[in-house]
Amino acid sequence: MTDLTDAGLGHIEVLLEHKLPHSPKRIDVILCGTHPRTGEPSYVLVELKQWSRAELLAHDLVHVPGLGADTLLHPVEQVRGYCQYLIDSTPALEDRPEAVHGIAYLHNARNSDVATLREYEPSGHGRLFTLDDRAELVEQLRAYLRPGRQP
């Protein structure tokens, strides 16, 4: 929540552990607000990871030391999938895929501890941020959501 306040976004609607339509899957956070340039509704899906270390094993598979699973889906690919699913299953978003953005936030990790994960190609529906990228995260949130009071 501090990241949102620092970005001037303390006023936006925050949906926690939001269940995706017609699916058992849940997205950690959906930030709902207004796009700063278009004035249209804008949504940021956030996949939060408490990982402090991780390494890329294959194209979209990662290993996290200390977790029981051998491999996990790259968090950027995970949030991309959530974005695409939400767009595909929400009629109001079918014609506005640019209204949905995705962020994977490894808030306990340093860039050096997840260096290979950072090689993953970013997009509007998926970008990776770590503790070291906090200033960039705030900037990116401001690019997707209008700071200050909403009308």
N, C-alpha and C positions, 0 to 999 in steps of 0.2 A: 504493500500500500504506500510505502514511502516513495517508491519509484513513481507512482501515479501522482502523488502530491508534488514531488519535485518537478514533474513535467507540467504542472498546472492543470492536471486532469482529475483532481479530487472530487469533482462534481459528476463525473460520468457514471453510467449504470454499470455495475459489475455483477456478472452472473458467475457463481462459483459451482464447480462440479456439474455443469449443465449437460443434461442427457441429450444426445443427438436424436433428432426425430426418427422414429421407427427403428431404433437401434439400441442395443444395451450399452454402447460406448458413451463415455462422458469426456468432455473437454474440461480441462482444469479451470480455465477462466475465459469468459467472453467479455470484452470491453465494448460497450455500446455508446456511440456518440455521433457527432457530426463531423464530416470531413472538412478540414479547414479551407480548402479551395473551392469545392463544389457546393458545400452546404447540404449535401445529401447525407442520409444515414450511412454510418461507417462502423464496421465491426472488426475487432482484432481478437483472434483466437490465440490463446497463450497456453503452450504446453510447458509446465513447470517441471524441472528435474532437480532433485536434491543431490545429484551426483557431484562428487568432487574430482573424480578421475574417470576417463573413458577413452577407448581407442577404437578407431574404425577398423573393421575386419574385412569387409567387402563393400561393394557399392553402397548399400543402404543398411548394413548390419554393424552393430557395435558390441563391444564387450565392456562391461562395467565391473571392475574388481570388487569383490565382496557381495555381489548379487548372485543368487542361485542360478539364474538362467545363463546358459552358455552365450547366447546372442540375443540382442534386442534390436528392434527397428530404430534407425537413426531418428532422433527427436524432430529434426526438420522434416523428414519424410512422414513422420507420424502427424504433425500438425498440417502438412500439405494435404494428407488424406482427409483429415477432419474438415478442412476448408472446402475441398472438392465435394465431400459428402453433404455438407450443409448447403452448398450452392445447388447441388443436384436434387436435394430433397425439400427445398424451400422455394415454392413458386415465385415469391416476391424477389428472390435473388437470382433466378435463372437468367434474366436479362441484365443483371448487374453484378457479374462476378468480381468486378473491380472494387466493390464495396466490402469485400471480405479479404482480410489479411491474416497472415500467420506468423507467429513468433515462437521459437523454442528458447526458453530462458533457463540456463544452467546457473542458477544464482549462487551456488556454493563452489563453482569451479573457476579456476584461473585459466587463461588461454593456454599456458604452457602444459597444463594437465589434461587438456582435451584437444591438443594441436591437430591431430589427424581428423577429428570431427569437423574442424573448421574448413577443411578442404571441400566439403560438400557445397555444391553450387546454390547460392541464395536465390530467392525469387520473392515476388509479392505475397505468395502463399506460404512461404517458409524461409525464415532467416534465423540464424543461431546467434545468441548473445550469452556472454558469461559475466561474471562479477567484474572483470576488467573492462567490459564494454558498456558499463552502466550509462555513461554519458551518451554513447551512440544509441542505446536503447531509448533513453529519454527523447532524443532527437527524432528517432523513428516513430515513437508513439505520437509525437506532436505533428508529424507528417501525415498520420492517419486519422488523428482525432483533434478537434479544435480545443485548444486550451481556454481556460476561463469559463465563465457561466454560460450555460446553454440557454437559448431562448425558450 
